[in-house]
Amino acid sequence: MEISPNITSRPESDRGSAKLRLEHRLYEFKADMAERPFLYAGIAFVAGFIANTYPARILFLVVARLFSWFAAPAILFMGVMKLSNLLSSSTPDEPTILRRP
């Protein structure tokens, strides 16, 4: 007895065209790999070397530290630019009302 899942959330034509697009992309990828095998072998070698040499935790910490080093000056620079725009505007956005007691 064979049980098949009943998946009918999309029309059959959408699934067929998506399947054709996926197959087309797969054939393009295979053709590209056949044209440049050393490039893909090199990419696989470098990825495998990095994955086996450095634990993922260390790589994550390095990426997080680099991000924090570059994010803090960027946020500070954006604040300085905003402050300089506020101070250098010749006409204020809101009228100034002076009230005397």
Residue frames as a rotation matrix with the C-alpha (Angstrom) as fourth column:
MET 1
0.582 0.813 0.000 0.00
0.813 -0.582 0.000 0.00
0.000 0.000 -1.000 0.00
GLU 2
-0.518 -0.786 0.338 1.46
0.804 -0.582 -0.122 3.32
0.293 0.208 0.933 -1.07
ILE 3
0.482 0.608 -0.631 0.65
0.772 -0.635 -0.023 6.57
-0.415 -0.476 -0.775 0.71
SER 4
-0.360 -0.563 0.744 1.25
0.817 -0.576 -0.040 9.76
0.451 0.593 0.667 -1.22
PRO 5
-0.580 0.122 -0.806 1.10
0.527 -0.698 -0.485 13.19
-0.622 -0.705 0.340 0.36
ASN 6
0.279 0.758 0.590 -1.70
0.956 -0.275 -0.100 15.44
0.087 0.592 -0.801 -0.80
ILE 7
-0.396 -0.463 -0.794 0.03
0.457 -0.848 0.266 18.73
-0.796 -0.258 0.547 -1.56
THR 8
-0.069 0.465 0.883 -2.25
0.977 -0.145 0.153 20.93
0.199 0.873 -0.444 -3.62
SER 9
0.136 0.093 -0.986 -1.36
0.580 -0.814 0.003 24.39
-0.803 -0.573 -0.164 -2.37
ARG 10
-0.381 -0.296 -0.876 -0.25
-0.501 -0.730 0.465 25.52
-0.777 0.616 0.129 -5.83
PRO 11
0.744 0.611 -0.271 -1.61
-0.538 0.306 -0.786 24.79
-0.397 0.730 0.556 -9.25
GLU 12
0.618 -0.479 0.623 0.14
0.486 0.856 0.177 22.06
-0.618 0.194 0.762 -11.22
SER 13
0.735 -0.339 0.587 1.45
0.489 -0.335 -0.805 24.56
0.470 0.879 -0.080 -13.78
ASP 14
0.719 -0.496 0.487 3.37
-0.639 -0.748 0.180 26.53
0.275 -0.440 -0.855 -11.12
ARG 15
0.522 -0.531 0.667 5.05
-0.320 0.603 0.730 23.41
-0.791 -0.595 0.145 -9.82
GLY 16
0.666 -0.250 0.703 5.90
0.675 0.604 -0.425 22.34
-0.318 0.757 0.570 -13.35
SER 17
0.750 -0.396 0.531 7.47
0.119 -0.708 -0.696 25.66
0.651 0.585 -0.483 -14.29
ALA 18
0.634 -0.548 0.546 9.40
-0.767 -0.357 0.533 25.81
-0.097 -0.757 -0.646 -11.03
LYS 19
0.570 -0.409 0.713 10.67
0.112 0.898 0.426 22.31
-0.814 -0.162 0.558 -11.65
LEU 20
0.722 -0.288 0.629 11.74
0.675 0.095 -0.732 23.26
0.151 0.953 0.263 -15.18
ARG 21
0.742 -0.459 0.489 13.53
-0.386 -0.889 -0.248 26.37
0.548 -0.004 -0.836 -13.91
LEU 22
0.584 -0.522 0.622 15.32
-0.610 0.224 0.760 24.33
-0.536 -0.823 -0.187 -11.25
GLU 23
0.593 -0.350 0.725 16.40
0.524 0.851 -0.018 21.72
-0.611 0.391 0.688 -13.80
HIS 24
0.787 -0.287 0.546 17.58
0.376 -0.478 -0.794 24.48
0.489 0.830 -0.269 -16.15
ARG 25
0.672 -0.550 0.496 19.66
-0.713 -0.661 0.233 26.05
0.200 -0.510 -0.836 -13.37
LEU 26
0.565 -0.446 0.694 21.12
-0.216 0.732 0.646 22.65
-0.796 -0.515 0.318 -12.50
TYR 27
0.661 -0.307 0.685 22.15
0.726 0.493 -0.480 22.01
-0.191 0.814 0.548 -16.10
GLU 28
0.774 -0.398 0.493 23.72
-0.086 -0.837 -0.541 25.48
0.628 0.376 -0.681 -16.32
PHE 29
0.614 -0.541 0.575 25.66
-0.746 -0.162 0.645 24.81
-0.256 -0.825 -0.503 -13.12
LYS 30
0.575 -0.384 0.723 26.86
0.249 0.923 0.293 21.45
-0.780 0.011 0.626 -14.41
ALA 31
0.735 -0.293 0.611 27.96
0.618 -0.082 -0.782 23.03
0.279 0.953 0.121 -17.69
ASP 32
0.725 -0.471 0.502 29.81
-0.498 -0.862 -0.090 25.78
0.475 -0.185 -0.860 -15.83
MET 33
0.568 -0.517 0.640 31.55
-0.496 0.406 0.768 23.17
-0.657 -0.754 -0.026 -13.67
ALA 34
0.633 -0.318 0.706 32.58
0.613 0.763 -0.206 21.26
-0.474 0.563 0.677 -16.78
GLU 35
0.765 -0.329 0.553 34.02
0.288 -0.594 -0.751 24.44
0.576 0.734 -0.360 -18.32
ARG 36
0.075 -0.731 0.678 35.97
-0.595 -0.578 -0.558 25.52
0.800 -0.361 -0.479 -15.22
PRO 37
0.641 0.247 -0.727 36.66
0.274 0.811 0.517 22.48
0.717 -0.531 0.452 -13.05
PHE 38
-0.322 -0.864 -0.387 39.75
0.734 0.031 -0.679 23.90
0.598 -0.502 0.624 -11.33
LEU 39
-0.568 0.203 0.798 37.86
-0.399 -0.916 -0.051 26.95
0.720 -0.347 0.601 -10.09
TYR 40
0.495 0.850 0.180 35.22
-0.618 0.199 0.761 24.84
0.611 -0.488 0.623 -8.36
ALA 41
0.499 -0.416 -0.760 37.82
0.569 0.819 -0.075 22.40
0.654 -0.395 0.645 -7.06
GLY 42
-0.608 -0.759 0.231 39.76
0.371 -0.530 -0.762 25.33
0.702 -0.378 0.604 -5.62
ILE 43
-0.205 0.635 0.744 36.64
-0.701 -0.626 0.341 26.76
0.683 -0.452 0.574 -3.99
ALA 44
0.776 0.514 -0.365 35.83
-0.174 0.731 0.659 23.38
0.606 -0.448 0.657 -2.47
PHE 45
0.096 -0.829 -0.552 39.42
0.703 0.449 -0.552 22.94
0.705 -0.335 0.625 -1.27
VAL 46
-0.715 -0.367 0.594 39.57
-0.060 -0.815 -0.576 26.37
0.696 -0.448 0.561 0.40
ALA 47
0.159 0.857 0.491 36.16
-0.767 -0.206 0.608 25.89
0.621 -0.473 0.624 2.03
GLY 48
0.775 0.099 -0.624 37.15
0.169 0.919 0.356 22.45
0.609 -0.381 0.696 3.32
PHE 49
-0.249 -0.951 -0.182 40.51
0.598 -0.003 -0.801 23.70
0.762 -0.308 0.570 4.56
ILE 50
-0.588 0.093 0.803 38.91
-0.470 -0.847 -0.246 26.56
0.658 -0.523 0.542 6.47
ALA 51
0.477 0.870 0.123 36.18
-0.645 0.252 0.721 24.32
0.596 -0.424 0.682 7.89
ASN 52
0.712 -0.235 -0.661 38.68
0.417 0.900 0.129 21.73
0.565 -0.368 0.739 9.11
THR 53
-0.337 -0.940 0.052 41.34
0.552 -0.242 -0.798 24.15
0.763 -0.240 0.601 10.31
TYR 54
-0.904 0.036 0.425 39.35
-0.293 -0.776 -0.558 26.72
0.310 -0.629 0.713 12.23
PRO 55
-0.631 0.743 -0.224 36.44
0.750 0.511 -0.420 25.86
-0.197 -0.433 -0.880 14.49
ALA 56
-0.071 0.713 0.697 33.23
0.719 -0.448 0.532 27.67
0.692 0.539 -0.481 13.70
ARG 57
0.685 0.353 -0.637 33.22
0.721 -0.452 0.525 29.42
-0.102 -0.819 -0.564 17.08
ILE 58
-0.203 -0.845 -0.495 36.53
0.586 -0.510 0.630 31.13
-0.785 -0.162 0.598 16.39
LEU 59
-0.736 -0.024 0.676 35.40
0.641 -0.344 0.686 32.23
0.216 0.939 0.269 12.93
PHE 60
0.328 0.931 0.161 32.18
0.752 -0.360 0.552 33.62
0.572 -0.061 -0.818 14.38
LEU 61
0.532 -0.180 -0.827 34.11
0.666 -0.514 0.540 35.55
-0.522 -0.839 -0.154 17.05
VAL 62
-0.609 -0.793 -0.003 36.47
0.587 -0.453 0.671 37.02
-0.534 0.406 0.742 14.45
VAL 63
-0.479 0.511 0.714 33.56
0.653 -0.336 0.679 38.13
0.587 0.791 -0.172 12.26
ALA 64
0.600 0.741 -0.303 31.71
0.743 -0.375 0.554 39.60
0.297 -0.558 -0.775 15.25
ARG 65
0.175 -0.611 -0.772 34.82
0.652 -0.515 0.556 41.47
-0.737 -0.601 0.309 16.42
LEU 66
-0.802 -0.455 0.387 35.48
0.581 -0.444 0.683 42.90
-0.139 0.772 0.620 12.94
PHE 67
-0.055 0.874 0.483 31.85
0.710 -0.306 0.634 43.98
0.702 0.378 -0.604 12.69
SER 68
0.688 0.326 -0.649 32.01
0.715 -0.457 0.529 45.73
-0.124 -0.828 -0.547 16.06
TRP 69
-0.288 -0.869 -0.403 35.26
0.654 -0.486 0.580 47.47
-0.700 -0.096 0.708 15.13
PHE 70
-0.878 -0.064 0.474 33.74
0.444 -0.476 0.759 48.87
0.177 0.877 0.446 11.95
ALA 71
0.053 0.993 0.104 30.24
0.805 -0.105 0.583 49.53
0.590 0.053 -0.805 13.30
ALA 72
0.295 0.065 -0.953 31.22
0.842 -0.489 0.227 51.85
-0.451 -0.870 -0.199 16.16
PRO 73
-0.690 -0.552 -0.468 33.09
0.285 -0.801 0.526 54.41
-0.666 0.229 0.710 13.99
ALA 74
-0.770 0.461 0.441 30.34
0.451 -0.096 0.887 54.25
0.452 0.882 -0.134 11.37
ILE 75
0.275 0.900 -0.339 27.65
0.903 -0.121 0.411 55.04
0.329 -0.419 -0.846 13.96
LEU 76
0.033 -0.354 -0.935 29.79
0.654 -0.700 0.288 57.83
-0.756 -0.621 0.209 15.41
PHE 77
-0.912 -0.401 0.079 30.35
0.301 -0.526 0.796 59.29
-0.278 0.750 0.600 11.93
MET 78
-0.363 0.857 0.365 26.61
0.662 -0.039 0.749 59.23
0.656 0.513 -0.553 11.16
GLY 79
0.410 0.493 -0.767 25.93
0.902 -0.343 0.262 61.04
-0.134 -0.800 -0.585 14.46
VAL 80
-0.391 -0.640 -0.662 28.52
0.450 -0.760 0.469 63.71
-0.803 -0.115 0.585 13.68
MET 81
-0.908 0.087 0.411 27.04
0.372 -0.288 0.882 64.23
0.195 0.954 0.229 10.23
LYS 82
0.065 0.998 -0.013 23.54
0.829 -0.047 0.557 64.58
0.555 -0.047 -0.830 11.65
LEU 83
0.303 -0.018 -0.953 24.74
0.787 -0.559 0.261 67.03
-0.538 -0.829 -0.155 14.30
SER 84
-0.730 -0.623 -0.283 26.59
0.337 -0.687 0.644 69.12
-0.595 0.375 0.711 11.72
ASN 85
-0.639 0.586 0.498 23.46
0.537 -0.124 0.834 69.21
0.550 0.801 -0.236 9.51
LEU 86
0.367 0.815 -0.448 21.37
0.901 -0.191 0.390 70.37
0.232 -0.546 -0.805 12.46
LEU 87
0.157 -0.387 -0.909 23.84
0.612 -0.684 0.397 73.08
-0.775 -0.618 0.129 13.43
SER 88
-0.802 -0.593 -0.077 24.59
0.296 -0.506 0.810 74.33
-0.519 0.627 0.581 9.94
SER 89
-0.183 0.789 0.586 21.00
0.966 0.033 0.257 74.73
0.183 0.613 -0.769 8.72
SER 90
-0.916 -0.234 0.326 20.33
0.226 -0.972 -0.062 78.42
0.332 0.017 0.943 8.11
THR 91
-0.291 0.881 0.373 16.58
-0.782 -0.444 0.438 78.27
0.551 -0.164 0.818 8.67
PRO 92
-0.852 -0.002 0.524 15.25
-0.390 0.668 -0.633 76.22
-0.349 -0.744 -0.570 11.54
ASP 93
-0.815 0.565 -0.127 12.52
0.332 0.636 0.696 73.69
0.474 0.525 -0.706 10.85
GLU 94
0.170 0.882 -0.440 10.29
0.950 -0.029 0.310 75.05
0.260 -0.470 -0.843 13.61
PRO 95
0.219 -0.080 0.972 9.74
0.046 -0.995 -0.092 78.70
0.975 0.065 -0.214 14.43
THR 96
-0.613 -0.505 -0.608 11.35
0.664 0.087 -0.743 79.91
0.428 -0.859 0.281 17.62
ILE 97
0.415 0.797 0.439 8.92
0.235 -0.560 0.794 81.43
0.879 -0.226 -0.420 20.09
LEU 98
-0.749 -0.662 -0.026 10.29
0.258 -0.256 -0.931 83.53
0.610 -0.705 0.363 22.89
ARG 99
0.461 0.882 -0.101 8.14
0.410 -0.110 0.905 83.74
0.787 -0.459 -0.413 26.02
ARG 100
-0.636 -0.638 0.435 8.92
-0.073 -0.511 -0.856 86.16
0.768 -0.576 0.278 28.76
PRO 101
-0.394 0.490 -0.778 7.57
0.860 0.496 -0.123 85.65
0.325 -0.717 -0.616 32.25
